[in-house]
């Protein structure tokens, strides 16, 4: 009896302990993450970076927690997003995009001239004195026009042996002509008036690739080189400053960028709190709020990635005939039924303000972006259209919605919204490895929720994405002669200004017609220790500019 | 005995063949590597071309045969980006082995000792406390314990790093190894207690006591030796579970073991890496089972005699 009583008491004690420990896990205040500062036309307020103080000593290394694995430092043969973006720190592009001003910045290219003012012939002059370095930080070769030509042809979608990350702008290039050691001419297939906005390839070394094969991609001309002596695969990747960098290193006091791979966000956040890291890339809204509460600094910028709803346009798909009046009506009904504010509120409930609705499929960074106004959320209008199509409370439409597991909240909100307009949605959760394959079969989905990169600054690149010949449209089976005609008409205009005006005139139509209902976009956030200086935040999660980042010694 | 060991090693071959074929076949169903490699923005034509270049259009049996042929020549193939798989395995395997080894060395002596104490003090406060402790350790999810340890020992106290091996391999091993040890300790402790109780109540113990054998010798020389067989079984299964179950710990603590490379390979349809890693894990499990069987022979001379007759 006594033993039984003792056992019972011990079990009760254990239960109380467990409940107490579990309740201690909760709690804690959350603060909202400030939304990115936006100007009325949707661009971000330009960033200014404080100059390096000459009398201050800076730490040798900055420790950055990166949340995805790195396979290698190759530029065009990299499936790992983090690996690709680390590789970009070791290479220089021909031109770089200034997202705030929506302009190109000349980098490896010194200048680009539209020779005949018809967009068909571009003369590009390469800067002299740019050097390639190897993975020991030693001089490897001079960067010349031959390397630019080689890079473009090497990574072209038309190359015989394709790389993983191809340069889509090369689809518009007929040929590249070498004029001299530092000059080349791009002959275009179609008039490309904003060539510098599209020609942003990071340049690789021809000699290195011919000698070493694809590992030669790691030879770059960028401000850093991959220091394999201080790198452990799966643990930490170290980039070391190239002291003979062509831009000079006066404003680059940091010698080493250490990318510590922490695939678990909570671990990365704990590491920041424990003082193990100086910078955290996109730790998630709740973690940002927690760290801000502890005195860390955060920088936010609206992301280039848009989340959207897409319709199955394959032959046996529900939306196979995009110009059919009934299908147009159904798409419009769904548009009216989508409450974007509700999607944002629920998806970003953990940290309000870290996501914003979007209403223009072309993205806020594109030249010619106009405010097309907020898409109307109107359940009554949606129901009216559905009734015209023969659907009502007793005769409901059934649909399958394909989505990634990480987009379950988003998909569930869409499911609830469509329920109000006589559409019953069955969720089809797919793993990353089969998502693309499933979409391309056209089976198992009628609509899907997904994301895409809306980071083009060139409106020409952006508008081409809604042409049925592009791979993005092919993935969803989108094929509309009406839409293609409009895109072709814009691109056929004889001058840049006319093309831009034609694009802006049709921007509203594209948003109403094409089967991409963009709903929201997130915010890229960097969290740093308060003493970190030189932070420049880019709108693409992994493509951060750490060139000038530094930490003063205490 | 040597014949028995050789026999067991040869038994691994059909196991490897079966596992490799099943994994290869399942991976071919679980996603399209060409689609993953090309990315979502690639056109169907580009993906088809890539599939052709990667040889994925060939029949499964042809691809499997080629894979096994290369494996016999020591080539585990290349991943989606052309990086050889074998160096990836050799880089990561020692870390997984360290984690399992640390967990084993920490948990086994403690579990044995506490199990014996629990058996000797059956139905006392100590026994009940250890029972509750086992329940707690077995029930608490590994990821939860990991986060609590990080918060306490790394963030609050600053004694250990939250993750990674930047401050040293051993320092980085302490937390994940301890959590793994705590988790596996529960079953070992309970099994030790149960086995010891069976033996403490056996007739030969009464005989030994009657003969005047010291209590210390009865417990440690006689009872424990007889109780070892099921305990060794539990230790063996904990080790094999540790190989697959280390994924959570390796992810949370950024421990560069096999788990952190196998799961992304499966999800990314990188079938060469996934096949290679699972195959090596299979061999590892086979070797561990063999070691467990040899441990039986060490613990029980009757088993050794039986092996010798084989």
Interface residues (C-beta under 8 A of the other chain):
Chain A: X3 X6 X7 X10 X11 X13 X14 X17 X18 X21 X25 X69 X71 X72 X74 X77 X78 X79 X157 X161 X162 X164 X165 X214 X232 X233 X234 X235 X236 X260 X261 X262 X263 X264 X266 X267 X270 X271 X273 X274 X275 X276 X431 X432 X433 X434 X435 X436 X437 X439 X440 X450 X452 X470 X471 X472 X474 X475
Chain B: X30 X31 X32 X35 X36 X37 X38 X39 X40 X41 X42 X43 X44 X46 X47 X49 X50 X53 X79 X80 X81 X82 X83 X88 X91 X92 X123 X125 X128 X129 X131 X132 X135 X136 X139 X144 X147 X148 X150 X151 X154 X155 X158 X161 X162 X163 X164 X165 X166 X251 X252 X253 X254 X256 X260 X261 X264 X266 X267 X268 X269
